[in-house]
Amino acid sequence: MTESPAGPRVSVIVPARDAAATLERTLASLAGQELDEPFEVIVVDDGSADETPQIAGRHAPLVRLVRNAESGGAGAARNRGALEARAPVLAFTDADCFATPGWLASGLSELARADLVQGRVEPDPTQPRTPFDRTLAVDDHGAFYPTANLFVRRDAFESVGGFRDWVLDHAGDRGSRDRRHSREMRQPIGEDTLFAWNARRLGARSAFAPDAVVHHAVVPGVLLDKMKDHWHWATYMPALARLVPEIRDGAFEHRVFFNVTTARFHLALAGVLASAATGRKGWLIATVPYVRYLAREGRRWGPRGASAYVVGTPLVDAATVAGLLRGSVRSRCLVL
């Protein structure tokens, strides 16, 4: 159901930039929602150079297309969609995500007892996985709030003032080129997490909806792609931690390490350096937790993928740690 004299119950906002490869499936999944209440879909074309606006236009009247002549950032695009929205509830997803039929109904049900709801995100189950592909998974109520799947009451949204693309406050930080299919740029991060925590600081109640599921596209890549992706977001993470110190308790390992993997990598690196400096092999015992982690995770990829994973992952983790250290110096906020 999508029309009602009383107006829509929920407005789904989809920012899209050069999203022609995935947007058709995104909009088809929204058209298939099993919701006995009216809803609308607003696609904000953020300066696309491909067929993104034409694809959105073919889905009228379910979809209303709003166009920005030039890209203003993902947060600004979502804010534009919210201005156009007519419903008391805003649901955000992305142009490379595919909602399951019960997504809206489950998210709205959870919103009955909250003001801000994070939904579950899973990699597209129809696509084979590789060690160095790009996708997204959210399976609990963590400290980060990806807008791949986020519901918010309009009054809570307006109390915050919407999203702030804080990275774009600095000249030259507009993202980096991504050679892979379905995304032209690696976008700056964290505007969604900053928004959610600003809402929580103002008293918004937060909840997780495990049954409100969207699938995120799986984009193939090689080792260098993975290294560049991790370097990209890692350079911004310390600055985000400075803006949102709550993520240290909610997500970081021992408040200073980004996660348990970077903690193991630092320990292993310290052991290798100490062994090289002293000539004592006993220091190499510090590598055991990281080596065990590589062996365990490598088995997930089968005989062929395991070797690529075990060889390549230390390079990915090195790029991550290097990005975190660079970002820590830039923002004067330590994350390892």
N, C-alpha and C positions, 0 to 999 in steps of 0.2 A: 504494500500500500504506500503511495507516495503523495496523494493529494487530499486536502481537507480544507473546508472553509475556515476552520480554526487555525490553520497554519501548521507547519511541520513540528513534530515533537523533537526532532534532532536534526541538526545540520552537519553533514559530513564534509570536511574541508580537506582538499587534496592539493598541496602545492606541486607544481610540475614544471620541470625545466628539461627540455630535450629528452622527454620520456616516451617517445613514440614506440620504443621496443617493448614496453611493459604496460602502458596506460590502458590499452584496450581490455586486457585481462582484468586490470584493477576495476574498471568501471563495470564490466560484466559481473564481477563478483558483488559489487554493490547493488546492481539491479536485481540480483538474486537473493537479497536479504529477506529472511522470514520474520517480518516484523508487522504486527497488527496495528501499527500507528503510522501516521504520515511522516515522511522524512524527505530531505532534499540533499543533493550533492553539489558542492561548489568546487570546481577545478580552477585554481589560480595559475594561469600560464605565466611563468616568471621569465619572460624574455626568450622563449624558445626559438631556435633556428630550424627546427625540424617540423614534423606534422602533428606535434602535440595538440595545438588548438583545433585542428581539423578533426582529430579523433574525438576530442571532448565534445565538439559541436554535433557530431553524429549521435550522441547519446541524449540530446534534448528530447523531451522536457525534463527528464529526471535530472540531468546535469545542467547547471548554469555555469557558463564560462566567463571568467573575469581575466582580463589580459593586462599584464604589465609590459610596457614597451621595452624596458630594460630590467635586468635582474637586480633585485634589491636584497636578495638573501632569503633563505628559507623561512626565517622567523617573520620577516616583513610580509612575505607572501601569505603566511597563515593569518597574520593580523588583517590583511586585506580581505581574506575570506571571511573572517569573523565579522568585519564591518558589513559585509553583504548578507550575512546569515540572518535568518528570520526566527530561528528556534531558540528555546531557553537552554538547550543543551548543545554543546559543540563536541563533535567527535573528529579526531584527527587521525589520518593515515597517510601513507606516502604512495607515490605513483609507481613504486616497484613492490607494492604489497598487494595481497589478494585475500580478501576477507572470507572467512567461512560463513555459511548461510545464517548461523545464529549469532554472529558477531554483535550486531547492534542490540538485539534483544538481551543478550547476556550482559553487555556493558551497561545498558540502561537499568537492568535489574540491580546490578551492584551499586550503581549511582544512587539508588534509593536511600542508602545509608552513608553516603560520602559526597564530597564535592569534587573530588579528583580521583579518577580511576585509571590505573595502568592495566592494560590487557596483555594476554600472552602473545608472544611472537615466536614462530617456529620457521626454520628454513623450509622452502618449498619442497614437499615430499616427493614431487614428481620428477625432480632433477637429481642426477647423480652428484655426489659430493667428491671433491678432490682436496688434498691437503692445503692448497693455496688459493681456494676460491674465496669469494666475499659474500657474506650474508649476515643475518642478525638473528639472535635468539634471546628472548626474555621469558624466564620461567618462574620468577618470584617477585615479591614486592621489595625491590632493591632500592638503592639510593639514586639510581639514574631513571629518567622518565622519557624513554624514546617516543617521539610522536608518530612512530610507525603504528602505534595503537594506544591512544590516549583519549579519555573522555573528561570533560570538565563542564561544570555548570557555568552559564554565561556570567552570573554575578561574580563568581570567583575569578573568572577570566578578566572581567573588567576591573575588579579591585586591584589586580596586579598591573594592569595596563598592557597586557598582551606579552608577546615575546620580544626579547631584546637580542639582536644579533651582535653580541658583545665583541666577538672577534673582529667584526668589520669596523669597530671603532678605531682600529689601528690601520694605518695606510699600508697597503700591500698584502693584507691578510684576507684575500678574497677566495682562497682555495687554490688548488693546483690541478694541472691537467691529468686526466685519467684516460689512458688509451683504450680501456676496455669497453665492450659493448654495453649499452644501457645507462652509462653515466659519463657525461662529458667532464665534470669537475669533481674533485674531492672537496666537499663542502666543509666550511668551519663547523665546529661542534659545540654542543653544550647549551644552546639557547633554550632547549626544552627542559633540561635539568634545572637551569637557573629559574625559569618560569615556575616550575612545579614547587621548588623550595621557597620562592617568594610567596607563592600562594599558601603554602603550609605555615610560613612564618606569620601570615595574617590570619591564621586560624582554620584554613581549609582542611577538612578531613580527607585522608588519603586511604585508598583501598586497592586491592589487586583482584582482577576478575579472571580466574583461570579458564573459564569457559568462553570468554570473549577472545577468540583466536583469529589472528591474521597470519598468513604465510608470507615470508619475505623472499624475494627472488634470490636465486643462487647464481652468481656471476663467475664464470671460470677465470682463473688467473694462474700466473706462474710465480715462482719464488720472488722475483723482483717486484711484482705487483703487491704481494703481501708485505714485503719490507717497506715499500713506499706508503701503503695504507697505515701501517703501524707507526711509522715515523710521523706521518701527518697528524694523527689524532694525539699521539703521545706528546708532541710539542705544545699542544694546547691544554693538556690535562692538568699540569700544575697551576696554570692561571685559573682554570675552572675550580680547582680545589681552594684557591684563594677566595674566590667569589662565593663558593658553597662549601664551607668547611664541614658541613654535616656529612658529606660523602666520605670523609675519612673514617667515621665510625660506622657508616652504613655499608661501605663497600671495600675499603682498603684493607690490606693485611697489616695488622699492628699499626694502623693509622698512617704509616709513612710509605709502605710499598703499595704500588697500584693493585697488585693481586698476588696470590701465592706463587704464581709462575715467575714473576719478576723477582720475588724474594729468593726463590731457589736459584735463579740465574745469578743474582748478585753473590750469593753464597758460593756457588760454583766458581765464579770468576775470581772471587777473593782467594779461594783455595788454589787455583791455578797460578795466580800471581805470587802468592806466598811460597808455593813450591819452587817456582822459577827463581825467586829472589834468594831463597835459603838453600836450595838444592836438596831439600827434604821432601820425599814423596808422600810422607804421612799427611801433609796438608791436603792432598788430593781426596781425602775422605770427605771433604766438604762438597765434592761434586756428586756424591752418591744420591741425594734427594732429587737433583735435576736429571741425572742419568736415568734413574728409575721412572721418573715422570715421562721422559722421552720414550722409553721402552714400552711403558703401559699405553700411552696415547698412540704410539706408532702402530700398535696391533689393530687399532680400529680401521686402518686404511688398507689392510690386506697385504700380501707379499710385495706387490709392486709399489703401492703407495707408501708402505712403511719406510722403505729406504729413503725415498724422497723427503718424507716427513722428518726422519731422524737427522738427516744431513742438513736440511734447510731450516728447520725450526730454530736452532741456535742462532742462525743469522737473522731471522725475524725477531727473536728476542733481543739480540744485540741492537738492532735498529730501534726497537721499542725503548730499551733502556737509554740509548743515546738521545732519542727524542725527549724522553722524560728529563734527562739531565740538562739538555739545552733549554727546555721549557722552564725548568726549575731556576736556572740562572736568569732567564728573561723576566720571569714573574716574581723572583725572590721568594719562592714558595717551594719547599723541597718535596718532591714525590720521586720515589725510586722504583 
